Amino acid sequence: NRRMIGGIQNIGKITELRQRIFFTFAMLAVYRVGAFIVTPGINPAVIKSFFEQMRGTMFGLFSMFSGGALEQLSIFSLGIMPYISASIIFQLLTIVIPQLEELKKEGEQGQRRINQFTRYATIGLALFQGGLLALALENGQFGAGAVTNPGWGFRILCALTLTTGTAFIMWLGEQITERGIGNGISLIIFAGIVIRIPSAVS
């Protein structure tokens, strides 16, 4: 116990570690702020009413993993899920496609190229999911009047906004991994879940 207490006290004395911890919390704070920025063209009251009715269902679970961003249809509504999906896809493809398997065997340089492919796939998946979400909003799946000005303008803007949000979260995660503490993507997911625990318990 004394060693543990001493180790915690020494954290403040190590400059680099202190900077990394501060940077991590700063990036997570930016993520939380973004979760409250509503996607343009959305009526937040209608979306909020829909999710209040959906508490305890699968929609409520998705909302918890997004840290409440989906519940408010914020710019981070898609969360980091497109990146996770793309990562899983490429993990499976390395087994099936010999070229990817060779890249993986090249070490750090090969892994960087696979990571680059994963980023591109993330953007593609986010655009696809953002487009589907825009259509669902227009069709009244989240309640009548959820979209203020339906049409192609809204669909394109919504898909691009949500894709940009996912790309930004992906960048935040990578920055935390490189300049902060721990795995950035895991910390972002963890932060989204933890912030929802009090409301979930109540």
N, C-alpha and C positions, 0 to 999 in steps of 0.2 A: 504493500500500500504506500509506504514511504517513497519507494522508487517511482511509483506511478505519479504521486503528487509532485515529486521533484522534477519528473519529466515534463509535466504540464506547466510547472513554473518556469522551466527553461525555454519553453516555446517563445515567450516574450523576449528572451535574450538573444535568440538566433534571428538575425536581421532578414536573411533570405526566406526562412520559413514563415516569419511574420508577414512579409510582403506577399508570399504565395497565398497564405490564408486570407489576407485582406483582398487580394485580387479575386479569389474564388467567390467570396461573399459579394463583392461588387458586381461580378458577372451574373450571379444568381439574382441579385436585386434588379439588374437590368431585365432579366428574363421575367421576373414577376411584374414589373411595370408594363412590359409589352403585353402581358396576359389581360390587361385592362383596356387596351386600345381596340375599339370596336372596328370591325371590317366596314369599309365604306358601303353605303347603300342598304344597310341592315337596320331594321327596327328592333332595338335591344329589348324593349318591353315584351314583344311577342315571343322572342327567343327565351327570355327568362321565364315567362309563363309556361312555355312548353316543357322546359327542363324541370320546373317545379312539379309538374304532373308526372314526369318520368323518373322521379327519385326512386331508387331501389331497383331500377331496371338496368339493362345493358347500356343504355344511353348515360345513365348516372355513373356507371363504371368508367366509361370512356371519358366522361367529364372529369372524374377524379384523376385519371392518369394524365390529363392535359393540364392539371392544376387549376381547373375552373375556366380555362381559356375557351373550351368548346361551348360551355354553358352561356358565355357572353358573346359567342361568335367573334372572338377577337382575332387579331392578325396572326396569333399563334394557335389557332384552332386545330390545325392538323398536328401540331406538336412535333415530336421527334420520330413519330411512328414511321413515316416514309423512309427515313434514314435507317431505322432498325430493319424494316422490311427489305430494303436494298442490300444491307449488310448480310442478312440471312440468305438472300438470293445468290449473292456472289460467293458466300461460303459453300453453298451447294454446287454452284457452277464450277468451282475449282476442282471438284471431284469428277465432274462430267467432261469438262473441256480441258484437253491436255495443255493448251497454251497458257491458260490461267494457272494450272498446276505448276508449270515450269516457272512462271512469274513468282509464285509463292515460294518456290525453292531458292530463288535468287537472293532471298534475305530482305534486308531493309529497303533496298531500291525497288525490288519487285512488289513488296507490300505497299509502297507509296503509289505505284501505278494502279494497283488494285483499289486502293483507297480513292484514287482519282476517278476511276470507273464507278465506284460506289456513289460518289458525289453526283456524277452525271445522272445515274439511275435514280437517285433521290429526287432530283429536280423533275425528272420525267414523271415519277410516281406522284409527286406533290401536285404537278399541273393536272394530271388525270383526276386525282382525288378532289382537288379544288374545283375542277369543272363539274364533277358529279355533285358536289355539295352545293354549288351554285344552282344547278338544275333542281335539286331537291328543295332548296329554299323557294325557288320560283313556283314550284308545283304545289306548295303549301304543306310539305311534309313536316315542317316545323311550326305550322300554324298560319292561318290566313293573314296576309298583310306583313309577312316577315321581311319582304323586299319592298323598298320604297319606289324604285323605278326599274321594273323588270325589263329584260331585253338583252341583246348581245353585249351592249356596253357594260351592263352589270356583270354578266357571266365572265367576260374577259378580265374586268377589273378585280372581281372576286378571286378568280383562279390565280391571277398574277400576285395579288396581295397575300394570299395564303401560302403560295409557293415561296415568295420572298420571306415570309415569316419563318417557314421551315428552314430555309437556307440560312437565315440569321441564327436560329437556334443551333443548327449544325455547326456554324462558325463559332458560336459561344462555347459549345461543348469542346471543340478542338482547342480553343484558346485556354480553357480551364485545364485541359489535359497537359498542354505544353507549359503554361506559365503559372498554373495554380496547383492544387493538391487533388490527387485521385483522378478517376476517370470522369471527364466532363459530362459525357452523355448520361452516365449512371447517376451523377449528382443532380442533373437537371430533372430526370425522372423522379428521383428521390424527393427533391424539393417540391415538385408538383403534387406528389402524394401526401407528404407531411403537412403541407399548407391546408389540405382538405380534411385532415383527420378530425379537428374540432367540430366542423359542421357535420361530418359523417357520423361521429359519435352522438351528437345531439339529435 
